[in-house]
């Protein structure tokens, strides 16, 4: 039996100084529950990954994206499902980010992300963020 593939689009929301990122914690009952994540969700039919992340960030964390760029794409297989990801850097937005659906959320220093438990599918994203931060302190 072939695993279902789910296409996810997520936003790495940076503060105006570019030294903090907004993360949310997954509900305990959700797939990979209790782990921290970059807000986002499923890409719907007839929607691009960029359109999906803009929509999801408004629905989940109450912001309107005004500046965005593609950061990376990756595939990750779990025993029960296959995930296709597109991650975007959100460099500017209006509104104040918060857990609009009641989920815990925090602004975290980029250098402290390693202290938070993320699903293993995020390992490559976290490594790339750490690498970029070490080369570009303005990120």
N, C-alpha and C positions, 0 to 999 in steps of 0.2 A: 504494500500500500504506500502510495506517495504521500509525503508530508505536505500539509498546506503551507504555502508561502505567504507571509504577510509583509506588505511594504509599509515601512514606518519612516516618517519624516520627523526629525527632531531639531530643536533650536538650542544652540549654545549661546545663551543670552549674556552678553557682557555689559557691565556697568559702564558709564561714560568714560571712566579712566582706563578701562580695559584690564583692570587687575583683579576683578571679581566676576564670578559667574553665578547665575541663578539656577539652583537645582531643586527638584522636588522628590519626595519619597513615594514609592509605589505602595498602594494599599496592600496590606498583609495577604489578602485573599487573591490578589492578582498574580498572573504569571510573573515570576521573579519578585514576588511580593516582599516588602520590607527594604528593598534595595533603593538607593538613590538613582536618579536619572536626569537627563536633560529633557525638558518638557517637549511633548509632541504627540503624535498619534498616527493612526492609519491613514494612508493615502486613499481617498475615495475614487470611484470610477469617474473618468473624465476630469481628473484633477492632476496637476503636476505636483511634484514633491514640494516645490516652493510655495504653491498655492495652499497645499495641505498644512505646511508648518505655520504659515501666516494665520490660517483659520484656527488651527489647534492652539496656538499660543494665545489668541484672543479668548477662545473658549476655556482653556485650562488655567491661564495665569493672568488674564485681563489686560494684555498689552496689545498695542497696534504697532506692528513692525514697520519701520521707515527706512532701514538700511540693512541689507542682508547679502551674504555671499556664501556660495557652496563651499563647504569645508572638506568633506570626504564622503565617499560611498563605500559600503562594505556589506558582505553577506555573512550571516552567522547561523549555524545549525545547532539547535537544541534537540534533545531526543524526541520531543513531542511536536516541534514545529520548526520551520525554516523562516528566518527573517532577512529581509532586504532593507538596508538602512540608507537614508540620505541625511547627513548632518549639515546644518547651516550655522554660520556665525551670524548672530544678530548683533550688529554694531550700534544700532540706534532704534529707539522705539518711543512711543508716547504711552502714558499711563504708568501705573505703579505695579510691578510684578508681585503677585501673591498667589497662594494656593486657592484659586477661585472655586474649586470643587471640594474644598475642605482638607486637601492633602497638605502634610507638612512641607515647608519650603524654607530655603535659606539662601542668602548671598554668601558665597564662600570665596576666599582668596584662591586664585588659580594654583598657587604653590601648596595649598592645603587639600586639594582634591583627593590626593592619595590617602587621606585619613577617612574617606567615606567609602562605603561598600557599594559598588556599582555592579550590575550584571556583567558577566564576562564578555558579553558582546560589545561592551564599551571599552575594553582594554586598549584597542588600537586608537580610539579617539582620545583617551586620556594620555596615552604615550605621545601622540602627535601634539596635543595641547602643551604638554610638558616640554617637548622639544622646541616648539615655537616660542614658548615663553622664555626659555633659556637663550634663544638667539635674538628674540625681539622683545625687550622689556616693555615696549609700549602696548603689547598684546594683553 
